[in-house]
Amino acid sequence: MKIVLNGEACEIVATRLDQALLELGYTNASIATAVNGTFIPKSQRGDQMLGDGVRIEIVAPMQGG
């Protein structure tokens, strides 16, 4: 399915957010996720279904100041 990942067009097979993160290589990463502008907590990623054209934002925390 076609999605938009951090502003870039992308194709994935996964139909749930947790599966998509694995497919995209985000294993064991400390990240924040949003789908169509709504924050999705880690505990709810397995329940978040994805559809064609969905917008996913993935943000990793940065250290420093």
N, C-alpha and C positions, 0 to 999 in steps of 0.2 A: 504494500500500500504506500501511497505517496504521503509524506508528512513534511512539515517545516521544522527543522531542528536548529535552534538558536539562529533563526533567520535564514537558514540555507535549506534548499530543497533536498530531500533525502528519500530513499525507498527502504522500507523494512518489511519483514514478514510478520513480526509479532503483532498481537492484537490487544495485549495488556501492557501497561507502562513498565511493570517489573521485567517482563520479557524483553521489551524494547531496550531497556537499559543494559541488559546482558548482551543482547545482539549488537549493540553499539559499543560494547567494550567497557562499560562503566561497572566493573566488578569490584566490590569491596571499596568503592570510592565514597568519601564523605561529600555528598552533593545535596543540593536543594533542587526540587523539580516543580515545574508548573505546566499545566495543560490548558491551552486556550486562555492563559492569563490567570488561572486559579492555582494557588499553591496546593501541592499534593504531598501530605506527610509520608514519610517512609512506610509507616504502618498501613497506608491505604493504596500503595502502588500496585499491589496485586489485584485490587478491586477496580482499578481505573482502566476502563475499556478505551481503546483507541479506534478511530475511524479515519477514512481517507481525508486528507487535508488538515488533520489536526496539527496544532502548533504546540511543540514541546520546547520548553526552555530548561536547560540544565546549567546550574551555577555551582562552581567549586569554590570553597572559601579560600581566601588569600591571606597569607601571613605577612606581617610587617606593618609599617605605619609610617 
